[in-house]
């Protein structure tokens, strides 16, 4: 993703990290991640649009920074709760995505 040679799978993984961190932040686990989530979401959306035009998956400089910050926060969030709690957030995030499918961005 940093060199423009990412895959849709790479993008999907980052979106999953984003969605899970955002859900945890909104639920009170590291809410300071929420502004980072907004920046990461914008960057991933731009990357998806760019991919649809050029068939190259990558992030710009701001996007790389926001994703690195997001991953750092995600690690801190996950480390601050038990495994069973983390699995509950995974399920909660999956359920949210299923019920709000009209707001989900897909790329092909």
N, C-alpha and C positions, 0 to 999 in steps of 0.2 A: 504493500500500500504506500510505502514511503517513496518508492521509485517508479510508480505508475504501472507496476506489473502485478497488482493484486488480483484476486479472483472474486467471483460473486460469493463464494464460500467464505473468504476472508472478510468481506463486507458484512455478510450475515452474522458471522461470529462477533464482530464489533458492535453490530446493532443489538445482538442478544446481551452483550455486556452492558451496553447503554440502557436498554430497557430494564434489566434487572437492577442496576444501580439506581435508576430513576425511581423504580417501585420501592426499593429499600429506603431511599432518601425521603420520599413522600410519606413513608410509614414511620419516619423518625430515626432510622438508622443512617447516621451521617448525612443529615439534610444539607450540609454545606456543599454536597456534590451537585445539587440541582442546577446552579448556574453553569457548571462544567458540562452537565448533561445537555443543556441548551446549545452550547457552543459545539459540542460533539455531534449533536443531531443535525445542526446546520451543515457541518462539514461533511457528514456522511450523506446528507441529501444532495449536496453539491457534487460529491463523488459519484453518486448514482446517476445524476443528470449528465455529468461528463461522460460516464461510461456509455450511456445510451447514445450519445452523439459520436464518440470516438472509439468505443470498444476497448478503452484503456481504463483500468481501475486504479485510482490513486488519490492521494490527499495533497492539498496545498500545505504550505508551511504552517499556517494557523491550524489547519486540520490535524496535522501531525502532532502539534503541541497539545491541542485539546484532547486528542485520543490518548496521548501519553498521560496527561493529567487524569483522565477518566479511569484508565487502567490502574493508576496509583491509588485513587480513591476507592475503586472497586475492591482492590486487595485489602485496603484498610477496613472497608465495610464487612467483607467476608470474614476477616480475622477477628472482628469484634463480636460475632454471634456464634452460637453453636451450629453444628452441621444440620441438626434437625430443623432449626429455625431457618437456616439458609435454604433448605429444601422446600420449606413452606413458601418462602418468597419466590422460588423458582416456579412453583405451581400457581401462586397468585399472579405472577407475571404472565404465564401461559394463558390463564383464564381471562385476564384483562385483554390480551391481544386477540383471543378468539371472540370476545364479546364486542370488541371495537374494531372489527375488521375493516370498516370503511375508512379508518384513519391510518391504516397500515400502508407503508410504501413498499411496493414490490418492484424489482427490476428484472429484466429479461435479457 
